[in-house]
Amino acid sequence: MSRKDVIAGPRNEEGIATVLGLLKQRFGERFQTGLSFREQHAHTTTYLPAQLPDGVVFVESADEVQAVVKACAEHKVPMVPFGVGTSLEAQVNAAHGGISIDFSRMDKVLEVNAEDLDCTVQPGVTREALNTYLRDTGLFFPIDPGANATIGGMASTRASGTNAVRYGTMKDNVLALTVVTANGEEIRTARRARKSSAGYDLTRLFVGAEGTLGVITSVTLRLQGIPEKIGGGICQFADVKAACDAVIMTIQLGIPVARIELLDAMQVRACNAYSNLTLPEKPTLFLEFHGTEQTVAMQSEQFAEIAREYGAENLRFTSDPEERAQMWKARHNAYWAGRALAPHLNGLSTDVCVPISRLADCLAQTQADIAETGLLAPIVGHVGDGNFHVLILFDDKDGADVDKVEAFLTRLNARALAMDGTCTGEHGVGQGKMSYLEAELGGALDVMRQVKRALDPDNLFNPGKIFRL
């Protein structure tokens, strides 16, 4: 990640001026060009500088999305889809100016097919709102990226989160999409069938494309039954390696853990201070099992045996919902707890993912790098699938501090790639990871560029993201 990746692309001033007028006429008060609106739609949760759009349109239907796309396409004006702005790699920056398409008013659940365990929603529906809507059906949507992100944004960044070890990521849970393409046509990528051999898998092409190939107007999702019983557990280890080894053994033995999260000692210290907890300041695993009373009890005991082999301490399980919520409080507040370690500093959250057999090595080497570099950087991890996050606290106005952080990020990503991992398990590429993606995929980027040129020949959909043309 580097500030040099945030490049302002060429602007079509004449086209932008024309489209601003057209959208103002069509949408009235639902089209805004004021500075505060534009700033809200270019904010990033990284230290990368914001690049503001020229206008923000609040769409309410697929027909309106088509109208915006047609106007922008005719006058060669860039478009950036916007959910709630929780992306971490500057995905919502308007690198070439243009129009931000805000989906906050496209927030309806269109259809629930309880018998088929699926639903269709507009892209502005948030994860929490969807699960609240589904509560009386006995179903839930399991993907939990931490933030209350929109479903459209989660699909666009191929999000995952704490439950991915059991339920997969967005690519596993999106059955179909409707997408507005460069000519303003709305296409449907698939039907609701659970499997299909019919042609190219266009659904997974658009899932993870970060809005660079088209604009999503609806998402059909796979749902799960709410478990009869949920059991939560917590334990501490002497070091990160022992904790990771316990996780690796758990996964390799096929114990169906629903989620298993790691907090390093620095993160536990931060959580204790922030959430008024008294956890031992050691590497700590939080885990959860879903199933029946019998299966949850059996799986908890199986994990306990493994954990004790690796020196686990203070092993505790509970099925009481209030106790479980209290237990998970530290993990859920980890980001803000980490920021509170040094409120005067900026925070940069980054992630990598490696094959689970290399997780202990990658984490241990990363901790050693943090100590040697002198960084303040707690670690949390979705360790059940080899993914971990580093929250780096630093002075983004101090050039030397920025250089030190960027050098660390380069080493972190090189380390993950050397272990046959990836530069991002769930944050996406955006602007911040473009250079690392090139190192990861090499010539495969040329194939991506060909796809981009075929579907977006004028480079109007979220330009300047994932790779440069």
Buried (B, 14 or more C-beta within 10 A) or exposed (E): BBBEBBEEBEBBEEBBEBBBEBBBEBBEEBBBEEEEBBEBBBEBBBBBBBBBBBBBBBBBEBEBBBBBBBBBBEBBBBBBBBBBBBBBBBBBBBBBBBBBBBBBBBBBBEEBBBEEBBBBBBBBBBBEBBBEBBEEBEBBBBBBBBBEBBBBBBBBBBBBBBBBBBBBBBBBBBBBBBBBBBEBEBEBBBEBEEEEEEEEBBBBBBBBBBBBBBBBBBBBBBBBEBBEBBBBBBBBBEBBBBBBBBBBBBBEEEBBBBBBBBBBBBBBBBBBEBBEBEBEBBBBBBBBBBBEEEBBBBBBEBBBEBBEEBBBEEBEBBBEEEEBEBBBBBBBBBBEBBBBBBEEBBBBBBBBBBEBBBBBBBBBBBBEBBEEBEBBBBBBBBBBBBBBBBBBBBBBEEEEBBEBBBEBBBBBBBBBBEBEBBBBBBBBBBBBBBBBBBEBBEEEBEEBBEEBEEBBEBBBBBBBBBBEE
